[in-house]
Amino acid sequence: MIPNTFLIGAPKAGTSALAHYLSEHPDVYLGYPKEPSFWSSDLNSNNSVSLCKTLDDYLRLYSRAANQKIILDASTSYSYSDTAVSRILEFQSTAKFIYIIRDPVELAHAYHMEKVFNMVEDVTNFEDAWNLQAIRREGIKIPSKCVEPKELQYREVAAVGKQLKKLHQEIPRKQLLILFHDDMIVNTRSVYLEALAFLNLKDDNRLHFPKIGTAHFNRFSLLAKIYQTPPQAIAPAVRYTKMLIRQSPLSNTFKKMLIDRRKRPRLGANFASHLKSEFSQEIDLIYEITGRKLNEK
């Protein structure tokens, strides 16, 4: 089977949750891993979860799909890749895309936490990591486990207005659905139904929407290093173990053992104000394109 739908971002905007909800619809197949990032040819990928070097490798991830109408790839790296969307459209001209918008200040903060969790960011204080962006563009102070330095450019990853403008330029309008993270928080079912309508799927009467992808931290840093960024020699075994855990009925138990779920530290007032100013143009672009002002409560 060939992927025909791409949940491309924005990272930390509810993509994991929506991918999970859609994956349980009888007409949707979500491959494993949900984020193969195959089409981001301009970005280096971490091979701890999957190893997709060829198109055959990629398509093999979806080989177990049966008669589902929607074959879903939920790789958020596509949103900040320079090449992914155009490559996807060359591969599948009728592909559909879903992009979820979140306030870029919140997104950048949450994304930094995710990079720390994934062990590719070794600066745990977000303000300190933010201030390293300039020298990291020069290849300085890149953590040893980070295979793609662009992942640590928080300003660019969270440039949701710029990304949305590019998507509008590349993707035919009828093939692009724009959703909002705030709406998912307030009325998840309504957003879910909007996604189903876009994908021409029937309502499966889903009423339960558990929280997915909330703030999380590693309980055991040494174990996390092996699990998140394994040495190349054991990477295949780690990939296989992750797949087994995911398929196990005890997967939630394993997650609870390994993951500490708690709120992110609050940003300092001055830094929060700086970020709001830094991302003001992104907010304006989103308003210009969608008619919606994100930071108006």
N, C-alpha and C positions, 0 to 999 in steps of 0.2 A: 504494500500500500504506500501511497505517496502523500506526505503532509500537504494539506490544503488550507490550513488555518494557522496563524502565527500570533501568539500572545507575546508581543515584543517588549513590553515595558509599560510604564517606567519602572525601574527596579524599586523595590520597597514601597510600591503603591497599591498593593493588593493583588499582584499578579499570581502569587502562590495560592492565595485563597480562591481566586476565580478559576485557576487551572484545576484545583482540587474539586470544586463544585461541578465544573463542566465534565471532569473525568468520570464522575459518577452518573452522568446522564447516559442512558443506554445507546444513544447514537453518537457518542464521542469516544475516541481512543486517544489517550495521552501516553506517549512512549516513555520509556525509562532510559536515561534520566530525562526529566522534563525540560532540562536546559542543555541540550547538546552543543549549542553555539556553533554549529557547523558552518553556517553561512557568514560568520564574522571572520572572513579571511584576513583582515587587517589586524586582528587581535590574536595574541598567543593564548592558548587555552590550557587549563590545568587538566592533566590526564588522570586525576584520582577517581573521577566518577565514570567517565567514558573515554573511549579512544576512537575518534571519528576522523580518519585521515582521508578517506575516499567517499565518494557518493554511495558506493555499495555498503560501506560501514554505517553510514547515516541511515540509509533506507532499511537496513537490518533492524534498527531500533523500532521500526513500525511493522515488522513482518508478522506480528501476532494479531494485528488488527483483523477483524472479521468483516462484518457488513456495515460498520459504522459510517455514517455520512461525513463526520468530521474527524480528521486525523490531525491532532494538535501538537505543535512544537511551541513550547513556552519559554523561549530563550530571551531573557531581558537584555543581554549584551547587544542584540540586534538594534536596540534603540539608540545606542551611542557608537555603533560601528559605522564607518564611512561607506562600507561596501555591502552590508548584509541585505538590505531591502532590495536594492537593484539586482543582486544576485538571485534572490528568491523569486522576483518577478520574471527574470530570464528563465528560471527553472519551471515556474508555475505562474503563468500570466494572469490567471483568475484567482490567485491566492487571496484570502481575506486576512486582514490584520486588525488586532485589537490593541489599543494603547490606553493606559490608565494614567490620568494626570493627578499629581499630588503636589501640594505646596513645596517648592524646591528647597526651602530651608529645612522642613521636616524630612524631606526625602534624603538630602545630603547627610543629615545627622544619622538617620536610620541606616543609610547605606554604609557609612563609616563603621557603625556597629557590626554590620554584616561582614565587612572585610576583616575586622578584628576576630569575629567568630570563626571565619574561614581560615584564620591563621596566615593571611597574606598581608595584613597590616600589623606592624609591631608597635605602633604609637597609639596607645589606648585612649588618650585624651584627644577629642575631636578638634579642638582649637589648635593644638600643637600640630596635628596631622594636616589640618587646613593650611597652616603657615609653611608647611614643607612643599607645597605644590610646585612652586617656582623652581626650586633646586632639583626636585624629582623629575621635572621635565628635562633636566640636563643629565639625568641618569645617576644622580647623587642620592644617597640614603634610601635606596630601594631595598626593602626587606628581602632576605635571601629566598623566601618561599613565594615571592610575588613574581610570576612568570610574565605578567602583562602590566607594566607600569601605568598604562592609561587608566587602569582600574582605580588608581589612587589619585586621579585628577577629579576631585569631588565636584568642582565647579562645572566641569564639562559633563560629567555623568548626570548631574542634576539640572542640566540646561533644558528643562522640559519645553519651554517656549521655542527655543531654537530647534529642538528635535521635532516638535509638532509641525513647525513650518516646513521642515525638510520632508516630513512624511506627506504633507499635503501636496508638495511639489512632485513627489515620486509615485504616490499611490492613487489610482483612480478613486474618486470620492465614494462611490458605492461599495468599494472594497475595504473601506477603513471605518472602524467604529471607535469613537472617542468616549471614554468613560471617566468618571471622577471618583477618586478615593473617598472624598467626603461623603458622596452619595452612598458608597458601599457601607460606610459606617452607619449612616442614618437609616437606610432602607435597602438591605442587601438583596432581598428578593426582587425588588424593582429593577435593580441593576442586572441581576441574573436573568430576569425575563427579557431585558433589553438585549443582552448578549444572545439569548436563544432566538429572539426574533431576527437579529442580524444574521445568524447562522441558519435561519430557516428550519429551526428545530421546534418540536412540540413541547409545551410545558409538561414536565414530568411531575408537577405538583410538589416540588421540593419546598419544604417549609423550615427545615433545620439547617442553619449555616454556622457551623462551629468556627471559632477564631483560628485562623491559620497564619503562621509567619509573624506572630507577635514578638516583641523584644526578647532576645535570648542571649545567653552567655554560656560558654563552656564551663562545666563543673571541674573537669580534670584537664589541665593544659597539656600535660605530656601525652595523654591518650589522644587528645584532640589533634596534636601535631601528626600523630601516626594516621589518624582517621581522615583528617582534612587534607593534609599535604604529605602523603607517604613517600618514602624513598622509591626511586624508580623500580628497584628490584622487587618490591612487594606491592607495587601499584595494582597489578592485575588481581592479586588476592584480595586487596582492599575493595576494589570495584565489585568483585563477586560477593564479598561479605555484605557490602552495602545493599546489593540487590536482594540478597536473602533476607536481610533485616527488614527491608521495605515490604517484602511479600509476606513476612511472618505476621500472624495474628498478635504477636507480642511486640510489634514495632513501636507502639505508643509507650509501652513499658520501657523499652530500651531508650527511647528519646528522653523520658523522664529521668532515667538514671544518668544520662550524659549531659542534659541541658538544664540550665537554671533560667527560668523565665521570670524576669523582673523588669521594671521600668528603666529606660535609659536615664542617665544623669541629665539634669536640666542644664541648658546652656546658660552661661553667664549673660547678664543683661547687655553689656557692651558688645560681646561677640554676637549675640542674637540680633542686635541692632545692625551690626556690620553686615551680617548675612542677608538681612532683609533688604538693605540697600544694594548689596551685591547682586541680588536676584530680582531687583525691581523691573529690569528690562524683560526678564523672562515672564514675569507676571503680566506685564503690558502686552507682550506678544500673545500670550494665551487669551487675554481679553479681546485682542484684535481679531483673533481667529475664531474664538468660540462665543464671544459675548459675555463671558463669565469672569468675574474678578475673584481670584482665589482667596485673598486675605480679607475679604469683607465678611464678617460674621453677622 
